[in-house]
Amino acid sequence: MPHFMALGLSSTVQETVSFKSLALGAVNRSVSYRLDASGKAVNAARVLNQIERGCVSAICPLGSENASLFLSLAAGDCLPVIPVMVPGKTRYCYTLLDVGEGTATELVVGESVSADAAAREAFHAARDRILEIVSGIPPGDYLLLAGSRPAAFAGDLYPQACHLAREAGVPVMTDFHGPDLLAAVGRAVPDIIKINEGEFLATFAPGISSPDERDLAGMIAAESARLGNVIVITRGADAVLAADRGTPFRREVEPLKPVNVIGCGDSFAAGFLYAWAKGEGMDAALDRAVRCASANAMSIRPGSIQNS
């Protein structure tokens, strides 16, 4: 059984609230409500754990003021968490589901963090602790780095984590974009880059918007060949485009009416990484990834392939 470590710097307490219909500027009464430990890496870890129980652990920076809530939610999912404490609160996100329209509105509430010397020192210590954990991942395991980097963390954290893992013989999949991804690529090219179309263009082809599928596929293949790795691009309801060292792949996405699309990209990442780690090949990995994303879309829980 492959073992995975999922690291994300934006751990989240996720509140998902359903309404028969949702109207701005009006009183809206919910029909259901749930609370989950979340964030991109946590969502992916939960799906990996649902695929094969016990195959994953999550490294989670947690605000000390509400860390116990996050950890109790993760424990309810039987999800092993390695907490790294930081000042303040773990952020909250709110998903508002309009059942009638089949839409999800996401509200991300970033918790303010003190900029004083003590807080800066605490985040520096958290960075060092995270890198210590990453450096201890045994060869043969897999590392997933996913989610945005809060400004309180140093910009070298993701690149250094990628470098340490690659130096130790640990394959790395990334799911973040922009300057952090370019810095990681410059330090140690991830084995797999998974991002969406807009993120790919903003990172690797700034100034280009809305290319047709053929041109986009060519850009992905060229970048994959240049980096010598796998690049996988999700496009919502449109076909997934990917390349393995320049060889292109394409996978259709089955149309469906979603219950909750939050976490679909994370579930996709989990499914792809699991199949890739098992040596099942690109076609099988893309098939499993699409199935996981579709299953997540039919579950009210973010980052889940179980209908609960």
C-alpha positions in Angstrom: 0.0 0.0 0.0 1.5 3.4 -0.9 1.5 6.0 1.8 0.9 9.7 1.3 1.6 12.9 3.2 -0.6 15.8 2.4 0.6 19.3 3.3 -1.5 22.4 3.0 -0.9 25.8 4.6 -4.6 26.9 4.6 -6.4 24.6 6.9 -10.1 25.4 7.2 -13.1 24.8 9.3 -15.7 24.5 6.6 -19.4 25.2 7.3 -21.7 23.9 4.5 -25.3 25.3 4.7 -28.1 24.2 2.2 -31.1 26.3 1.2 -34.1 25.5 -1.0 -33.3 28.8 -2.7 -30.9 31.6 -1.9 -31.6 35.3 -2.3 -29.2 38.1 -1.6 -30.6 40.9 0.6 -33.3 38.7 2.1 -33.8 36.4 5.0 -32.7 32.8 4.1 -33.6 29.8 6.2 -31.4 26.7 5.9 -32.6 23.2 5.4 -29.3 21.5 6.4 -26.0 22.3 7.9 -22.7 20.5 8.4 -19.2 21.3 9.8 -16.0 19.7 8.4 -12.2 19.9 8.7 -11.2 21.2 5.3 -8.7 23.0 3.1 -7.3 21.6 -0.2 -4.8 19.2 1.3 -7.2 18.0 4.0 -10.0 17.4 1.4 -7.6 15.4 -0.7 -6.3 13.5 2.3 -9.9 12.6 3.3 -10.6 11.2 -0.2 -7.3 9.2 -0.1 -8.4 7.8 3.3 -11.7 6.8 1.8 -10.1 5.1 -1.1 -7.8 3.1 1.2 -8.1 3.6 5.0 -4.8 4.4 6.7 -2.9 5.4 3.6 -2.5 9.1 4.4 -1.6 11.6 7.0 -2.1 15.4 6.8 0.3 18.1 8.0 -2.0 21.0 9.2 -0.9 24.4 10.5 -3.7 25.2 13.0 -4.6 28.4 14.8 -4.2 27.6 18.5 -7.5 29.3 19.4 -9.7 26.8 17.6 -7.3 23.9 16.8 -9.3 21.6 19.1 -12.4 22.0 16.9 -10.5 21.2 13.7 -8.8 18.2 15.3 -12.1 16.8 16.6 -13.7 17.1 13.1 -10.7 15.3 11.6 -10.9 12.6 14.2 -14.5 12.1 13.3 -13.3 11.2 9.7 -10.6 8.9 11.2 -8.1 11.2 9.4 -4.6 11.3 11.0 -3.4 14.9 11.4 0.0 16.1 12.4 -0.8 19.6 13.9 1.6 22.5 13.7 0.4 25.3 15.9 0.4 28.9 14.8 -1.1 32.1 16.4 -4.7 33.1 16.0 -7.5 31.0 14.6 -7.8 28.4 11.8 -9.7 30.2 9.1 -13.4 29.6 8.5 -15.0 29.1 5.0 -18.8 29.1 4.4 -20.4 27.2 1.5 -24.0 28.3 0.7 -25.7 25.7 -1.4 -28.8 26.8 -3.5 -30.5 23.4 -4.0 -33.0 24.8 -6.5 -30.4 26.3 -8.7 -27.7 23.7 -8.0 -25.1 26.4 -7.2 -22.5 26.8 -4.5 -21.4 30.1 -3.1 -18.1 30.1 -1.2 -17.2 32.7 1.4 -13.5 32.5 2.6 -12.9 34.4 5.8 -9.2 35.0 6.4 -8.4 35.4 10.1 -6.3 38.4 10.9 -2.8 37.6 12.2 -0.7 39.9 14.4 2.4 41.2 12.7 4.3 41.7 15.9 7.7 40.1 16.6 6.3 37.2 18.6 3.9 36.2 15.8 6.6 36.4 13.2 8.8 34.2 15.3 6.0 31.7 15.8 5.4 31.4 12.1 9.1 31.0 11.5 9.2 28.2 14.0 6.1 26.6 12.4 7.9 26.7 9.0 10.9 25.0 10.5 8.7 22.3 12.1 6.9 21.7 8.8 10.1 21.3 6.9 11.4 18.9 9.7 8.4 16.7 9.2 8.8 16.8 5.4 12.4 15.8 5.7 11.4 12.8 7.7 9.1 11.3 5.0 10.6 8.0 4.1 11.6 7.2 0.5 8.8 5.5 -1.4 6.1 7.6 0.2 4.4 10.4 -1.7 4.0 14.1 -0.8 1.0 16.3 -1.9 1.5 20.0 -1.5 -1.9 21.8 -2.0 -3.5 25.1 -1.3 -2.6 28.8 -1.1 0.2 30.1 1.2 -0.9 32.6 3.8 1.3 35.7 3.8 2.5 34.9 7.4 4.5 32.0 6.1 7.8 32.6 4.3 7.7 32.4 0.5 10.4 29.6 0.5 8.3 27.1 2.4 6.7 25.3 -0.6 9.9 25.4 -2.7 12.0 24.1 0.2 9.5 21.3 1.0 9.5 20.3 -2.6 13.3 20.3 -2.7 13.6 18.3 0.6 11.2 15.6 -0.6 12.8 15.2 -4.1 16.2 15.0 -2.5 14.9 12.2 -0.3 13.4 10.3 -3.2 9.8 11.2 -2.3 7.7 11.9 -5.4 5.8 15.2 -5.2 2.4 16.4 -6.5 1.6 20.1 -6.3 -1.8 21.8 -6.4 -1.0 25.6 -6.1 -0.1 28.2 -8.7 1.5 31.5 -9.5 4.8 32.7 -8.0 4.8 29.9 -5.4 4.6 27.3 -8.1 7.3 29.0 -10.3 9.5 29.2 -7.2 9.0 25.5 -6.5 9.7 24.6 -10.1 12.9 26.6 -10.0 14.0 24.7 -6.8 12.9 21.2 -7.6 10.4 20.3 -10.4 7.4 18.5 -8.9 6.7 15.1 -10.4 3.1 16.1 -11.0 1.6 19.6 -11.3 -2.2 19.6 -11.0 -4.0 23.0 -11.4 -7.0 24.4 -13.3 -6.9 26.1 -16.7 -7.0 29.6 -15.4 -4.2 28.9 -12.9 -2.1 27.3 -15.7 -2.4 30.2 -18.0 -1.8 32.8 -15.2 1.4 30.9 -14.1 2.9 29.7 -17.4 1.4 31.9 -20.1 0.5 35.3 -18.6 -1.3 37.5 -21.2 -3.0 34.6 -22.9 -6.6 34.0 -22.1 -9.2 31.6 -23.4 -7.2 29.6 -26.0 -9.0 26.9 -27.9 -8.6 23.4 -26.6 -6.1 22.4 -29.3 -3.8 25.3 -28.5 -4.2 24.8 -24.8 -3.3 21.1 -25.1 -0.2 22.0 -27.1 0.9 24.5 -24.4 0.4 21.9 -21.7 2.4 19.3 -23.7 5.2 21.8 -24.4 5.5 22.8 -20.7 5.4 19.1 -19.6 8.2 18.3 -22.1 10.3 21.2 -20.9 9.9 20.3 -17.2 10.1 16.5 -17.8 7.1 15.9 -15.6 3.3 15.3 -15.6 0.9 18.3 -15.9 -2.8 17.8 -15.4 -5.3 20.6 -16.0 -8.9 20.5 -14.9 -11.4 22.7 -16.7 -14.7 22.4 -14.8 -17.2 20.6 -16.9 -14.9 20.6 -19.9 -12.5 17.8 -20.8 -9.4 17.3 -18.6 -6.2 17.9 -20.5 -2.8 16.4 -19.4 0.6 15.6 -20.6 3.3 13.2 -19.4 6.8 14.4 -20.5 5.2 16.0 -23.5 2.8 13.1 -24.5 -0.8 14.6 -24.4 -3.8 13.0 -22.8 -7.5 14.0 -22.8 -10.4 12.8 -20.6 -14.0 13.7 -21.0 -16.0 14.7 -17.9 -19.5 13.2 -17.6 -22.3 15.9 -17.3 -24.2 15.9 -14.0 -26.2 18.1 -11.7 -23.9 18.6 -8.7 -24.9 18.7 -5.0 -21.7 20.5 -4.0 -18.7 21.3 -6.2 -16.5 22.4 -3.4 -13.6 19.9 -3.1 -14.0 18.5 -6.6 -10.5 19.5 -7.6 -9.1 18.1 -4.4 -10.9 14.8 -4.9 -9.6 14.7 -8.5 -6.0 15.2 -7.2 -6.4 12.5 -4.7 -7.8 10.0 -7.2 -5.1 10.8 -9.7 -2.2 10.6 -7.2 -3.5 7.3 -5.8 -3.7 5.6 -9.2 -0.3 7.1 -10.3 1.4 5.9 -7.1 0.0 2.4 -7.7 1.6 2.4 -11.2 -1.6 2.2 -13.0 -0.6 4.7 -15.8 -1.9 8.0 -17.0 -5.2 6.7 -18.5 -6.2 4.8 -15.4 -5.1 7.7 -13.2 -7.2 10.2 -15.2 -10.2 7.8 -15.1 -10.0 7.4 -11.3 -9.5 11.2 -10.9 -12.6 12.0 -12.9 -14.6 9.4 -11.0 -13.5 10.8 -7.6 -14.4 14.4 -8.7 -17.8 13.3 -9.9 -18.5 11.4 -6.7 -17.5 14.5 -4.7 -19.9 16.6 -6.7 -22.7 14.4 -5.6 -21.8 14.6 -1.9 -22.7 17.5 0.4 -19.5 17.0 2.3 -16.5 18.9 0.7 -13.7 16.5 -0.2 -15.6 13.2 0.0 -16.4 10.4 -2.4 -19.0 9.0 0.0 -22.6 10.2 -0.2 -22.9 11.7 3.3 
